[in-house]
Each structure stands twice: as C-alpha cells, then as structure tokens.
C-alpha cells in the first residue's frame, strides 16, 4: 500500500512535526524549512506539495482554504489538513499517525480536512 507523505506549511508549529515523527518514525513529514516554503504564497506552496504528492499540513484557516479551492480548480493535489490552534500537540500528532496508518493517499486527494478529526 502507498503511504501518505506530509508537508508542513511555514505557519505550522514544528513541534507537531516532531511529535508526529516521534510517535511513528516511519512517517515522511517534511518541514517547511527543508522545503524552502518561508515567504512564498499559498498557491506556490500547494504546487510544491502537489508536485511531490504530499498532503499539506497548515494552521492557515484564513487564506489557505480559498487558495486550495483555486488550486484544485485547475490541478490535482494530495489534499490539505488544516490544524486547529489550541489543540494539544499530542492529539494532533495522534490523528496524523492514525491517518497515515489507516488510510490510503487516494482517499485525501483534492480534499480539505480539519484536524483534529
């Protein structure tokens, strides 16, 4: 079975990436820093994630849903998870591990999902 790949947005608390990979070291969860996402617009961020088949994980509920809708109108994307602020990091990490372990990447294509589930 194909595995889900995650891409952290520049606004995502990096402790979420760390907690997720500590719970499940086999998860491929690339940081925004390693992808060079700081300071670039939402559509370019989505393009980078889509180009590698990665689900984008972001806190940006203000602009990212609109950008996502614009993006998927012309191109497919692995999906996006909007992480609610104020939720315990462990809860978010556990949900991301659950999604990774129990689902196929195809289930999330062109979908926007809010975490926690």
PyMOL CGO cylinders between C-alpha atoms (Angstrom):
from pymol import cmd
from pymol.cgo import CYLINDER

trace = [
    CYLINDER, 0.00, 0.00, 0.00, 1.19, 3.50, -0.80, 0.3, 1, 1, 1, 1, 1, 1,
    CYLINDER, 1.19, 3.50, -0.80, 1.96, 5.67, 2.21, 0.3, 1, 1, 1, 1, 1, 1,
    CYLINDER, 1.96, 5.67, 2.21, 0.87, 9.20, 2.94, 0.3, 1, 1, 1, 1, 1, 1,
    CYLINDER, 0.87, 9.20, 2.94, 3.55, 11.88, 2.76, 0.3, 1, 1, 1, 1, 1, 1,
    CYLINDER, 3.55, 11.88, 2.76, 3.15, 15.10, 4.74, 0.3, 1, 1, 1, 1, 1, 1,
    CYLINDER, 3.15, 15.10, 4.74, 4.41, 18.62, 4.05, 0.3, 1, 1, 1, 1, 1, 1,
    CYLINDER, 4.41, 18.62, 4.05, 4.38, 21.20, 6.84, 0.3, 1, 1, 1, 1, 1, 1,
    CYLINDER, 4.38, 21.20, 6.84, 3.31, 24.71, 5.86, 0.3, 1, 1, 1, 1, 1, 1,
    CYLINDER, 3.31, 24.71, 5.86, 5.53, 27.58, 7.05, 0.3, 1, 1, 1, 1, 1, 1,
    CYLINDER, 5.53, 27.58, 7.05, 2.97, 28.54, 9.71, 0.3, 1, 1, 1, 1, 1, 1,
    CYLINDER, 2.97, 28.54, 9.71, 2.70, 25.05, 11.23, 0.3, 1, 1, 1, 1, 1, 1,
    CYLINDER, 2.70, 25.05, 11.23, 4.10, 24.63, 14.73, 0.3, 1, 1, 1, 1, 1, 1,
    CYLINDER, 4.10, 24.63, 14.73, 7.18, 22.46, 14.12, 0.3, 1, 1, 1, 1, 1, 1,
    CYLINDER, 7.18, 22.46, 14.12, 6.53, 20.68, 17.42, 0.3, 1, 1, 1, 1, 1, 1,
    CYLINDER, 6.53, 20.68, 17.42, 3.70, 18.94, 15.57, 0.3, 1, 1, 1, 1, 1, 1,
    CYLINDER, 3.70, 18.94, 15.57, 6.17, 17.53, 13.03, 0.3, 1, 1, 1, 1, 1, 1,
    CYLINDER, 6.17, 17.53, 13.03, 8.48, 16.41, 15.81, 0.3, 1, 1, 1, 1, 1, 1,
    CYLINDER, 8.48, 16.41, 15.81, 5.70, 14.82, 17.89, 0.3, 1, 1, 1, 1, 1, 1,
    CYLINDER, 5.70, 14.82, 17.89, 4.28, 13.00, 14.86, 0.3, 1, 1, 1, 1, 1, 1,
    CYLINDER, 4.28, 13.00, 14.86, 7.62, 11.55, 13.81, 0.3, 1, 1, 1, 1, 1, 1,
    CYLINDER, 7.62, 11.55, 13.81, 8.42, 10.55, 17.39, 0.3, 1, 1, 1, 1, 1, 1,
    CYLINDER, 8.42, 10.55, 17.39, 5.15, 8.62, 17.61, 0.3, 1, 1, 1, 1, 1, 1,
    CYLINDER, 5.15, 8.62, 17.61, 5.80, 6.98, 14.22, 0.3, 1, 1, 1, 1, 1, 1,
    CYLINDER, 5.80, 6.98, 14.22, 9.38, 7.28, 12.94, 0.3, 1, 1, 1, 1, 1, 1,
    CYLINDER, 9.38, 7.28, 12.94, 8.37, 5.80, 9.57, 0.3, 1, 1, 1, 1, 1, 1,
    CYLINDER, 8.37, 5.80, 9.57, 6.31, 8.84, 8.62, 0.3, 1, 1, 1, 1, 1, 1,
    CYLINDER, 6.31, 8.84, 8.62, 7.75, 11.08, 5.92, 0.3, 1, 1, 1, 1, 1, 1,
    CYLINDER, 7.75, 11.08, 5.92, 6.85, 14.56, 7.25, 0.3, 1, 1, 1, 1, 1, 1,
    CYLINDER, 6.85, 14.56, 7.25, 8.94, 17.28, 5.60, 0.3, 1, 1, 1, 1, 1, 1,
    CYLINDER, 8.94, 17.28, 5.60, 9.38, 20.57, 7.41, 0.3, 1, 1, 1, 1, 1, 1,
    CYLINDER, 9.38, 20.57, 7.41, 8.65, 23.89, 5.76, 0.3, 1, 1, 1, 1, 1, 1,
    CYLINDER, 8.65, 23.89, 5.76, 12.26, 24.90, 6.31, 0.3, 1, 1, 1, 1, 1, 1,
    CYLINDER, 12.26, 24.90, 6.31, 13.65, 21.89, 4.43, 0.3, 1, 1, 1, 1, 1, 1,
    CYLINDER, 13.65, 21.89, 4.43, 11.23, 22.58, 1.55, 0.3, 1, 1, 1, 1, 1, 1,
    CYLINDER, 11.23, 22.58, 1.55, 12.07, 26.30, 1.44, 0.3, 1, 1, 1, 1, 1, 1,
    CYLINDER, 12.07, 26.30, 1.44, 8.48, 27.44, 1.98, 0.3, 1, 1, 1, 1, 1, 1,
    CYLINDER, 8.48, 27.44, 1.98, 9.10, 30.53, 4.10, 0.3, 1, 1, 1, 1, 1, 1,
    CYLINDER, 9.10, 30.53, 4.10, 7.74, 33.67, 2.49, 0.3, 1, 1, 1, 1, 1, 1,
    CYLINDER, 7.74, 33.67, 2.49, 6.14, 32.14, -0.59, 0.3, 1, 1, 1, 1, 1, 1,
    CYLINDER, 6.14, 32.14, -0.59, 2.46, 32.45, -1.49, 0.3, 1, 1, 1, 1, 1, 1,
    CYLINDER, 2.46, 32.45, -1.49, -0.17, 29.77, -0.86, 0.3, 1, 1, 1, 1, 1, 1,
    CYLINDER, -0.17, 29.77, -0.86, -0.52, 28.69, -4.49, 0.3, 1, 1, 1, 1, 1, 1,
    CYLINDER, -0.52, 28.69, -4.49, 3.22, 28.05, -4.82, 0.3, 1, 1, 1, 1, 1, 1,
    CYLINDER, 3.22, 28.05, -4.82, 3.21, 26.14, -1.51, 0.3, 1, 1, 1, 1, 1, 1,
    CYLINDER, 3.21, 26.14, -1.51, 0.34, 23.99, -2.78, 0.3, 1, 1, 1, 1, 1, 1,
    CYLINDER, 0.34, 23.99, -2.78, 2.19, 23.44, -6.05, 0.3, 1, 1, 1, 1, 1, 1,
    CYLINDER, 2.19, 23.44, -6.05, 5.31, 22.24, -4.26, 0.3, 1, 1, 1, 1, 1, 1,
    CYLINDER, 5.31, 22.24, -4.26, 3.32, 19.85, -2.06, 0.3, 1, 1, 1, 1, 1, 1,
    CYLINDER, 3.32, 19.85, -2.06, 1.26, 18.60, -5.01, 0.3, 1, 1, 1, 1, 1, 1,
    CYLINDER, 1.26, 18.60, -5.01, 4.36, 18.07, -7.12, 0.3, 1, 1, 1, 1, 1, 1,
    CYLINDER, 4.36, 18.07, -7.12, 5.61, 15.56, -4.58, 0.3, 1, 1, 1, 1, 1, 1,
    CYLINDER, 5.61, 15.56, -4.58, 2.24, 14.04, -3.70, 0.3, 1, 1, 1, 1, 1, 1,
    CYLINDER, 2.24, 14.04, -3.70, 2.36, 15.41, -0.15, 0.3, 1, 1, 1, 1, 1, 1,
    CYLINDER, 2.36, 15.41, -0.15, -0.62, 16.38, 1.97, 0.3, 1, 1, 1, 1, 1, 1,
    CYLINDER, -0.62, 16.38, 1.97, -0.07, 19.95, 3.15, 0.3, 1, 1, 1, 1, 1, 1,
    CYLINDER, -0.07, 19.95, 3.15, -0.50, 20.41, 6.92, 0.3, 1, 1, 1, 1, 1, 1,
    CYLINDER, -0.50, 20.41, 6.92, -1.23, 24.02, 7.88, 0.3, 1, 1, 1, 1, 1, 1,
    CYLINDER, -1.23, 24.02, 7.88, -2.69, 26.23, 10.61, 0.3, 1, 1, 1, 1, 1, 1,
    CYLINDER, -2.69, 26.23, 10.61, -3.82, 28.77, 7.99, 0.3, 1, 1, 1, 1, 1, 1,
    CYLINDER, -3.82, 28.77, 7.99, -7.61, 28.62, 8.05, 0.3, 1, 1, 1, 1, 1, 1,
    CYLINDER, -7.61, 28.62, 8.05, -7.87, 32.26, 6.90, 0.3, 1, 1, 1, 1, 1, 1,
    CYLINDER, -7.87, 32.26, 6.90, -6.41, 32.11, 3.37, 0.3, 1, 1, 1, 1, 1, 1,
    CYLINDER, -6.41, 32.11, 3.37, -5.43, 28.51, 2.65, 0.3, 1, 1, 1, 1, 1, 1,
    CYLINDER, -5.43, 28.51, 2.65, -8.96, 27.11, 2.05, 0.3, 1, 1, 1, 1, 1, 1,
    CYLINDER, -8.96, 27.11, 2.05, -9.60, 29.74, -0.64, 0.3, 1, 1, 1, 1, 1, 1,
    CYLINDER, -9.60, 29.74, -0.64, -6.20, 29.18, -2.20, 0.3, 1, 1, 1, 1, 1, 1,
    CYLINDER, -6.20, 29.18, -2.20, -6.81, 25.44, -2.11, 0.3, 1, 1, 1, 1, 1, 1,
    CYLINDER, -6.81, 25.44, -2.11, -10.15, 25.85, -3.93, 0.3, 1, 1, 1, 1, 1, 1,
    CYLINDER, -10.15, 25.85, -3.93, -8.44, 27.98, -6.58, 0.3, 1, 1, 1, 1, 1, 1,
    CYLINDER, -8.44, 27.98, -6.58, -5.61, 25.46, -6.92, 0.3, 1, 1, 1, 1, 1, 1,
    CYLINDER, -5.61, 25.46, -6.92, -7.77, 22.34, -7.31, 0.3, 1, 1, 1, 1, 1, 1,
    CYLINDER, -7.77, 22.34, -7.31, -9.94, 24.06, -9.92, 0.3, 1, 1, 1, 1, 1, 1,
    CYLINDER, -9.94, 24.06, -9.92, -7.07, 23.58, -12.37, 0.3, 1, 1, 1, 1, 1, 1,
    CYLINDER, -7.07, 23.58, -12.37, -4.79, 20.95, -10.85, 0.3, 1, 1, 1, 1, 1, 1,
    CYLINDER, -4.79, 20.95, -10.85, -4.99, 17.98, -8.52, 0.3, 1, 1, 1, 1, 1, 1,
    CYLINDER, -4.99, 17.98, -8.52, -3.48, 17.99, -5.04, 0.3, 1, 1, 1, 1, 1, 1,
    CYLINDER, -3.48, 17.99, -5.04, -2.77, 15.28, -2.45, 0.3, 1, 1, 1, 1, 1, 1,
    CYLINDER, -2.77, 15.28, -2.45, -5.00, 17.19, -0.02, 0.3, 1, 1, 1, 1, 1, 1,
    CYLINDER, -5.00, 17.19, -0.02, -4.69, 19.62, 2.82, 0.3, 1, 1, 1, 1, 1, 1,
    CYLINDER, -4.69, 19.62, 2.82, -5.14, 19.27, 6.57, 0.3, 1, 1, 1, 1, 1, 1,
    CYLINDER, -5.14, 19.27, 6.57, -5.98, 22.45, 8.45, 0.3, 1, 1, 1, 1, 1, 1,
    CYLINDER, -5.98, 22.45, 8.45, -4.86, 22.07, 12.06, 0.3, 1, 1, 1, 1, 1, 1,
    CYLINDER, -4.86, 22.07, 12.06, -6.90, 23.93, 14.64, 0.3, 1, 1, 1, 1, 1, 1,
    CYLINDER, -6.90, 23.93, 14.64, -4.88, 26.07, 17.03, 0.3, 1, 1, 1, 1, 1, 1,
    CYLINDER, -4.88, 26.07, 17.03, -5.19, 25.50, 20.76, 0.3, 1, 1, 1, 1, 1, 1,
    CYLINDER, -5.19, 25.50, 20.76, -5.42, 21.70, 20.47, 0.3, 1, 1, 1, 1, 1, 1,
    CYLINDER, -5.42, 21.70, 20.47, -2.86, 19.59, 22.31, 0.3, 1, 1, 1, 1, 1, 1,
    CYLINDER, -2.86, 19.59, 22.31, 0.09, 18.73, 20.09, 0.3, 1, 1, 1, 1, 1, 1,
    CYLINDER, 0.09, 18.73, 20.09, -0.17, 15.08, 21.06, 0.3, 1, 1, 1, 1, 1, 1,
    CYLINDER, -0.17, 15.08, 21.06, -3.81, 14.95, 19.89, 0.3, 1, 1, 1, 1, 1, 1,
    CYLINDER, -3.81, 14.95, 19.89, -2.84, 16.38, 16.51, 0.3, 1, 1, 1, 1, 1, 1,
    CYLINDER, -2.84, 16.38, 16.51, 0.14, 14.04, 16.18, 0.3, 1, 1, 1, 1, 1, 1,
    CYLINDER, 0.14, 14.04, 16.18, -2.01, 11.02, 17.06, 0.3, 1, 1, 1, 1, 1, 1,
    CYLINDER, -2.01, 11.02, 17.06, -4.57, 11.98, 14.39, 0.3, 1, 1, 1, 1, 1, 1,
    CYLINDER, -4.57, 11.98, 14.39, -1.84, 12.40, 11.77, 0.3, 1, 1, 1, 1, 1, 1,
    CYLINDER, -1.84, 12.40, 11.77, -0.37, 8.99, 12.68, 0.3, 1, 1, 1, 1, 1, 1,
    CYLINDER, -0.37, 8.99, 12.68, -3.84, 7.42, 12.52, 0.3, 1, 1, 1, 1, 1, 1,
    CYLINDER, -3.84, 7.42, 12.52, -4.48, 8.85, 9.07, 0.3, 1, 1, 1, 1, 1, 1,
    CYLINDER, -4.48, 8.85, 9.07, -1.05, 7.67, 7.92, 0.3, 1, 1, 1, 1, 1, 1,
    CYLINDER, -1.05, 7.67, 7.92, -1.54, 4.15, 9.29, 0.3, 1, 1, 1, 1, 1, 1,
    CYLINDER, -1.54, 4.15, 9.29, -5.17, 3.54, 8.39, 0.3, 1, 1, 1, 1, 1, 1,
    CYLINDER, -5.17, 3.54, 8.39, -5.78, 5.21, 5.05, 0.3, 1, 1, 1, 1, 1, 1,
    CYLINDER, -5.78, 5.21, 5.05, -4.56, 5.39, 1.51, 0.3, 1, 1, 1, 1, 1, 1,
    CYLINDER, -4.56, 5.39, 1.51, -3.29, 8.64, -0.04, 0.3, 1, 1, 1, 1, 1, 1,
    CYLINDER, -3.29, 8.64, -0.04, -6.01, 8.42, -2.72, 0.3, 1, 1, 1, 1, 1, 1,
    CYLINDER, -6.01, 8.42, -2.72, -8.67, 8.99, -0.04, 0.3, 1, 1, 1, 1, 1, 1,
    CYLINDER, -8.67, 8.99, -0.04, -7.44, 12.55, 0.57, 0.3, 1, 1, 1, 1, 1, 1,
    CYLINDER, -7.44, 12.55, 0.57, -6.85, 13.77, -2.99, 0.3, 1, 1, 1, 1, 1, 1,
    CYLINDER, -6.85, 13.77, -2.99, -8.39, 17.22, -3.57, 0.3, 1, 1, 1, 1, 1, 1,
    CYLINDER, -8.39, 17.22, -3.57, -9.92, 17.17, -0.08, 0.3, 1, 1, 1, 1, 1, 1,
    CYLINDER, -9.92, 17.17, -0.08, -9.63, 19.71, 2.71, 0.3, 1, 1, 1, 1, 1, 1,
    CYLINDER, -9.63, 19.71, 2.71, -9.85, 18.21, 6.19, 0.3, 1, 1, 1, 1, 1, 1,
    CYLINDER, -9.85, 18.21, 6.19, -9.74, 19.78, 9.62, 0.3, 1, 1, 1, 1, 1, 1,
    CYLINDER, -9.74, 19.78, 9.62, -7.58, 18.25, 12.35, 0.3, 1, 1, 1, 1, 1, 1,
    CYLINDER, -7.58, 18.25, 12.35, -8.39, 17.01, 14.94, 0.3, 1, 1, 1, 1, 1, 1,
    CYLINDER, -8.39, 17.01, 14.94, -10.71, 14.69, 13.07, 0.3, 1, 1, 1, 1, 1, 1,
]
cmd.load_cgo(trace, "trace")
